[in-house]
Amino acid sequence: QLACPDGFVAAIQAIQTGAPLQIAVATNAGATVTATKGSKTVSGTADTSGHCTLTVDEAGTWTVTAATASTTKTSDVVVGISNVDLLLVDSVLNNNSWETIKKVSDAGQGENYWSVGDRKEVTLNGTVGHLSLSNYKTYAFIIGFNHNASVEGTNRIHFQLAKTALTGGTDVCLCDSSYNSNVSTTGYFSMNSSRTNSGGWASSQMRTNICGTSLSSYSGTIIAVIPAALRAVLKSVTKYTDNLGGGSYPSVSNIRATTDYFFLLSEYEVFRSISYANNHESSKQAQYSYYSAGNSKVKYNHSVTNTAVYWWLRSPVSSNSMYFEGVDTNGTVANGPAVYSLGFAPGFCV
């Protein structure tokens, strides 16, 4: 993979497959691809998978260019010898496909092109829990690169939902019709359908019914309403939480792993302090860069964007068997009965 100073990464693959000689190019879908050697020029267009094969009539060094409307990258390749990948990456996060973002993440290069807080448009369609969304356009934002990688997994860009605009706008979370109410059935944005935090995050109905734990069976969860292109590039992440709960003694043995695709943030990941959670959570967690930079923790109702709301965290309150933690309308740590429906502001990884 070749880095270049203009903020783009390139990816072209050149191979010789015998007679005729060919240059197989892996780039962005729809990119115009040109190979030049002296006075000779061969060109083509990358297909929907980003592949374009050019047939050339002689061996040697060809100059290969891949170009879209906003990005161009050129590389010399030696037909029959070179293997080079040219992935065109726009320095504006939102101009890239989710597939391109994943390839950059796979290479561990995200922070070389984008910054914490950068945003990518996401259109939500369908029903998550009891909330129906129709072409609801919002923006996921980066909260960390390779966050806590030794514990949670390498080569991951961590995002959170959501903001209302590509720049400026408002920080929002999803709120259903029972926001700030006591609900006793599953599927609302409550942590559980009864007043208990027993089983912690791992056993919560928020995790199983709202966030979802499978990429093959996810009806009614947030995984069902995100675009297929995003669903296709989701990466699992290992999260540690007090998954015993129940008001038990806050032992280190309570801190147990889950494998998640969508997840709620913990108290320590947002505040870098422990007020109500099992204080041993901090041994397996790290504050997200977005929040350590001093960004606001206040979030607003996605449908009434001038109304600040409480939003859930995944940490159970260690001294009480009925409460999980959340974030107050003024951006401070709070806690509430597990049976209440509050704001839903999940994270995910690509």
C-alpha positions as CSV (number, residue, x, y, z in Angstrom):
1,Q,0.0,0.0,0.0
2,L,1.3,3.4,-1.0
3,A,0.8,6.5,1.1
4,C,0.8,9.9,-0.6
5,P,1.2,13.4,0.8
6,D,-2.1,14.8,-0.5
7,G,-4.1,13.0,2.1
8,F,-5.1,10.0,-0.1
9,V,-4.0,6.4,0.0
10,A,-3.7,4.6,-3.2
11,A,-4.4,1.0,-4.2
12,I,-3.6,-0.5,-7.7
13,Q,-2.8,-4.1,-8.3
14,A,-0.7,-4.9,-11.3
15,I,-0.1,-8.5,-12.4
16,Q,1.0,-10.5,-15.4
17,T,-1.3,-13.4,-16.3
18,G,0.6,-14.7,-19.3
19,A,-0.4,-13.8,-22.9
20,P,-2.0,-11.3,-23.2
21,L,-0.3,-9.2,-20.5
22,Q,-2.8,-7.6,-18.1
23,I,-2.8,-5.1,-15.3
24,A,-5.5,-6.0,-12.7
25,V,-6.5,-2.8,-10.8
26,A,-8.3,-2.8,-7.5
27,T,-9.7,0.7,-6.8
28,N,-13.0,2.4,-6.2
29,A,-16.2,1.5,-8.1
30,G,-16.6,3.7,-11.1
31,A,-13.1,5.0,-11.1
32,T,-11.5,5.7,-14.5
33,V,-8.3,3.7,-14.9
34,T,-5.6,4.5,-17.4
35,A,-2.2,2.8,-18.1
36,T,0.4,4.7,-20.1
37,K,3.8,3.6,-21.5
38,G,5.4,6.0,-23.8
39,S,2.9,6.8,-26.5
40,K,0.7,3.9,-25.6
41,T,-2.4,4.4,-23.5
42,V,-5.0,1.8,-22.4
43,S,-8.0,2.8,-20.3
44,G,-11.2,1.4,-18.7
45,T,-13.7,1.8,-15.9
46,A,-13.7,0.0,-12.6
47,D,-16.8,-2.2,-12.1
48,T,-19.2,-2.1,-9.1
49,S,-16.7,-4.1,-7.1
50,G,-13.9,-1.7,-7.9
51,H,-12.1,-4.0,-10.3
52,C,-10.7,-3.1,-13.7
53,T,-8.4,-5.3,-15.9
54,L,-6.4,-3.5,-18.6
55,T,-4.8,-5.6,-21.4
56,V,-1.4,-4.2,-22.6
57,D,0.8,-5.3,-25.5
58,E,4.2,-5.2,-23.9
59,A,6.0,-5.9,-20.6
60,G,7.8,-3.2,-18.7
61,T,6.9,-0.2,-16.6
62,W,3.4,1.3,-17.1
63,T,2.1,4.4,-15.3
64,V,-1.3,3.6,-13.9
65,T,-3.8,6.2,-12.8
66,A,-7.0,5.7,-11.0
67,A,-9.3,8.7,-10.8
68,T,-12.7,9.7,-9.5
69,A,-14.3,13.1,-9.6
70,S,-12.5,14.2,-6.4
71,T,-9.4,12.0,-6.1
72,T,-6.6,10.9,-8.4
73,K,-3.7,8.6,-7.7
74,T,-0.9,7.5,-10.0
75,S,1.7,4.7,-9.6
76,D,4.3,3.1,-11.8
77,V,3.9,-0.7,-12.0
78,V,6.1,-3.2,-13.7
79,V,3.9,-5.7,-15.6
80,G,4.8,-9.2,-14.6
81,I,6.6,-8.2,-11.5
82,S,4.7,-5.7,-9.3
83,N,1.8,-6.2,-7.0
84,V,0.5,-2.9,-5.7
85,D,-2.9,-1.9,-4.2
86,L,-4.3,1.6,-4.8
87,L,-7.2,2.5,-2.6
88,L,-8.5,6.0,-3.2
89,V,-9.3,7.6,0.2
90,D,-10.9,11.0,0.4
91,S,-9.7,13.1,3.4
92,V,-13.3,14.1,4.0
93,L,-14.7,11.0,5.8
94,N,-18.2,11.4,4.4
95,N,-17.0,11.2,0.8
96,N,-15.8,7.6,1.3
97,S,-17.9,4.5,1.1
98,W,-18.2,2.3,4.1
99,E,-16.2,-0.3,2.2
100,T,-13.3,2.1,1.8
101,I,-13.5,3.2,5.4
102,K,-13.2,-0.5,6.4
103,K,-10.2,-1.0,4.2
104,V,-8.4,1.9,5.8
105,S,-9.4,0.6,9.2
106,D,-8.1,-2.9,8.2
107,A,-4.7,-1.3,7.5
108,G,-4.8,0.6,10.9
109,Q,-4.5,3.9,9.0
110,G,-7.6,5.7,9.9
111,E,-6.0,8.4,12.0
112,N,-3.7,9.2,9.1
113,Y,-6.6,10.5,7.1
114,W,-9.4,11.5,9.4
115,S,-9.9,12.9,12.9
116,V,-11.8,12.1,16.0
117,G,-15.2,13.8,15.6
118,D,-15.4,13.4,11.8
119,R,-18.8,12.3,10.6
120,K,-20.3,9.9,8.1
121,E,-23.9,10.0,6.9
122,V,-26.2,7.2,7.9
123,T,-29.8,6.8,6.8
124,L,-31.9,4.7,9.1
125,N,-34.9,2.7,7.8
126,G,-37.2,0.3,9.7
127,T,-38.1,-0.5,13.3
128,V,-35.7,-0.7,16.2
129,G,-37.6,-1.8,19.3
130,H,-40.8,0.2,19.2
131,L,-39.3,3.1,17.2
132,S,-40.1,3.3,13.5
133,L,-37.7,5.3,11.3
134,S,-38.3,6.2,7.7
135,N,-35.3,7.6,5.8
136,Y,-34.1,9.2,8.9
137,K,-30.8,10.8,7.9
138,T,-28.2,11.3,10.7
139,Y,-24.5,11.2,11.1
140,A,-22.2,8.7,12.9
141,F,-19.1,10.3,14.3
142,I,-15.6,8.9,15.2
143,I,-15.0,8.6,18.9
144,G,-11.7,6.7,18.7
145,F,-9.1,5.0,16.5
146,N,-7.9,1.6,17.6
147,H,-9.4,2.4,21.0
148,N,-8.2,0.2,23.9
149,A,-7.0,-2.1,21.1
150,S,-5.1,-4.6,23.3
151,V,-8.4,-5.5,25.0
152,E,-11.1,-4.7,22.5
153,G,-9.4,-5.6,19.1
154,T,-7.0,-4.1,16.7
155,N,-7.7,-2.2,13.5
156,R,-11.0,-0.7,14.4
157,I,-12.5,2.7,14.0
158,H,-15.0,3.3,16.8
159,F,-18.1,5.4,16.0
160,Q,-21.1,6.6,18.0
161,L,-24.6,7.7,16.9
162,A,-25.4,10.5,16.2
163,K,-25.3,14.1,15.1
164,T,-27.9,16.0,13.1
165,A,-25.6,17.5,10.5
166,L,-22.3,17.0,8.7
167,T,-20.9,20.1,10.4
168,G,-22.3,21.9,13.5
169,G,-25.7,20.6,14.3
170,T,-26.8,18.8,17.5
171,D,-25.7,15.7,19.3
172,V,-28.8,13.4,19.5
173,C,-29.8,10.0,20.7
174,L,-32.8,7.9,19.6
175,C,-35.9,8.2,21.9
176,D,-39.0,6.1,21.6
177,S,-42.6,7.0,22.6
178,S,-42.1,5.9,26.2
179,Y,-39.0,8.1,26.9
180,N,-38.5,8.7,30.6
181,S,-41.3,6.3,31.5
182,N,-41.5,3.1,33.3
183,V,-42.0,0.3,30.8
184,S,-42.6,-3.4,31.6
185,T,-42.3,-5.0,28.2
186,T,-39.2,-5.6,26.1
187,G,-38.3,-3.6,23.0
188,Y,-38.4,-0.2,24.4
189,F,-35.1,1.7,25.1
190,S,-35.0,0.4,28.7
191,M,-32.1,-1.7,30.1
192,N,-34.6,-4.4,31.3
193,S,-38.3,-4.9,31.4
194,S,-38.2,-5.2,35.2
195,R,-36.4,-3.2,38.0
196,T,-33.1,-5.2,37.9
197,N,-29.6,-4.9,36.8
198,S,-28.9,-8.6,37.5
199,G,-26.7,-10.0,34.7
200,G,-25.4,-6.6,33.9
201,W,-24.9,-5.5,30.3
202,A,-24.5,-9.1,29.0
203,S,-28.0,-10.2,29.9
204,S,-29.8,-6.9,29.4
205,Q,-32.7,-6.6,27.0
206,M,-31.0,-3.5,25.8
207,R,-28.1,-5.6,24.5
208,T,-30.1,-8.5,23.1
209,N,-33.3,-6.8,21.8
210,I,-32.1,-3.3,20.9
211,C,-28.4,-3.5,20.0
212,G,-28.5,-7.1,18.7
213,T,-25.8,-9.7,19.1
214,S,-25.9,-11.4,15.6
215,L,-25.2,-10.3,12.0
216,S,-27.5,-13.1,10.8
217,S,-30.5,-12.7,13.0
218,Y,-31.2,-9.0,13.9
219,S,-34.9,-8.2,13.4
220,G,-36.0,-5.3,15.6
221,T,-32.5,-4.2,16.5
222,I,-30.4,-1.3,15.4
223,I,-28.5,-3.7,13.1
224,A,-31.8,-4.0,11.1
225,V,-32.2,-0.3,10.4
226,I,-28.7,0.7,9.4
227,P,-27.8,0.7,5.6
228,A,-26.7,-2.7,4.2
229,A,-23.3,-1.2,3.3
230,L,-22.6,-0.4,6.9
231,R,-24.0,-3.7,8.1
232,A,-21.5,-5.5,5.8
233,V,-18.5,-3.9,7.3
234,L,-19.3,-4.0,11.0
235,K,-16.6,-5.4,13.2
236,S,-17.1,-7.2,16.5
237,V,-15.6,-5.6,19.6
238,T,-14.8,-7.1,23.0
239,K,-16.3,-5.1,25.8
240,Y,-15.7,-5.7,29.5
241,T,-18.4,-4.7,32.0
242,D,-19.7,-5.7,35.4
243,N,-21.9,-8.5,34.1
244,L,-23.0,-9.9,37.5
245,G,-24.9,-6.9,38.8
246,G,-27.7,-7.5,41.2
247,G,-26.1,-5.2,43.8
248,S,-23.4,-7.7,44.5
249,Y,-20.1,-6.8,46.0
250,P,-18.1,-5.0,43.3
251,S,-15.5,-7.6,42.8
252,V,-12.9,-7.8,39.9
253,S,-14.4,-11.2,39.1
254,N,-17.6,-9.5,38.1
255,I,-15.9,-7.8,35.1
256,R,-16.6,-10.1,32.2
257,A,-16.4,-9.9,28.4
258,T,-19.1,-9.7,25.8
259,T,-18.7,-9.7,22.0
260,D,-20.7,-6.8,20.5
261,Y,-21.5,-5.2,17.2
262,F,-23.5,-2.3,18.7
263,F,-22.9,-1.4,22.3
264,L,-23.6,1.3,24.9
265,L,-20.7,3.2,26.3
266,S,-19.7,2.7,30.0
267,E,-19.2,5.3,32.7
268,Y,-15.4,5.2,32.5
269,E,-15.4,5.3,28.7
270,V,-17.3,8.7,28.8
271,F,-16.1,10.3,32.1
272,R,-12.7,8.6,32.9
273,S,-13.9,8.2,36.4
274,I,-16.1,5.9,38.4
275,S,-18.9,7.3,40.6
276,Y,-21.5,4.5,40.6
277,A,-20.1,1.6,38.6
278,N,-18.0,-1.3,39.8
279,N,-14.6,0.5,40.1
280,H,-12.8,-2.5,38.6
281,E,-14.4,-1.7,35.2
282,S,-11.6,0.8,34.7
283,S,-9.0,-2.0,34.6
284,K,-10.4,-3.2,31.3
285,Q,-11.7,0.1,29.8
286,A,-10.3,3.4,28.5
287,Q,-11.9,6.8,28.0
288,Y,-12.8,7.5,24.4
289,S,-10.7,10.2,22.7
290,Y,-13.8,12.1,21.7
291,Y,-14.8,12.6,25.3
292,S,-11.3,13.1,26.7
293,A,-11.0,16.0,24.2
294,G,-13.7,17.8,26.2
295,N,-16.6,17.4,23.8
296,S,-20.1,17.8,25.2
297,K,-21.8,14.9,26.8
298,V,-25.2,16.4,26.5
299,K,-27.5,14.8,23.9
300,Y,-30.9,15.7,22.6
301,N,-34.0,13.9,21.5
302,H,-33.6,12.9,17.8
303,S,-37.1,14.1,17.0
304,V,-37.2,17.2,19.3
305,T,-33.7,18.5,18.9
306,N,-34.1,21.4,21.4
307,T,-34.9,19.0,24.2
308,A,-31.9,17.5,26.2
309,V,-32.5,14.0,27.4
310,Y,-31.0,11.3,29.6
311,W,-29.1,8.6,27.7
312,W,-28.1,5.2,28.9
313,L,-24.7,3.8,29.7
314,R,-24.1,0.1,30.0
315,S,-22.6,0.0,33.5
316,P,-24.8,-1.3,36.3
317,V,-24.8,0.6,39.6
318,S,-22.7,-1.5,41.9
319,S,-24.5,-0.6,45.1
320,N,-28.0,-1.1,43.9
321,S,-29.7,-4.1,42.3
322,M,-32.2,-2.0,40.2
323,Y,-30.2,0.7,38.5
324,F,-28.0,1.2,35.5
325,E,-26.0,4.4,34.8
326,G,-26.7,7.1,32.4
327,V,-25.9,10.7,31.5
328,D,-28.0,13.5,32.8
329,T,-29.5,16.3,30.7
330,N,-26.6,18.6,31.9
331,G,-23.9,16.1,30.8
332,T,-23.1,14.7,34.2
333,V,-23.2,11.0,35.3
334,A,-26.5,9.8,36.6
335,N,-28.4,6.6,37.3
336,G,-31.9,5.3,36.8
337,P,-34.2,2.3,37.2
338,A,-33.4,-0.3,34.6
339,V,-37.1,-0.4,33.6
340,Y,-37.1,3.2,32.3
341,S,-36.9,4.0,28.6
342,L,-34.1,6.6,28.1
343,G,-32.0,7.9,25.1
344,F,-30.2,5.3,23.0
345,A,-26.8,6.4,21.8
346,P,-24.9,3.3,20.7
347,G,-21.4,2.8,19.5
348,F,-20.1,0.5,16.8
349,C,-16.8,-0.4,15.1
350,V,-15.7,-0.6,11.4
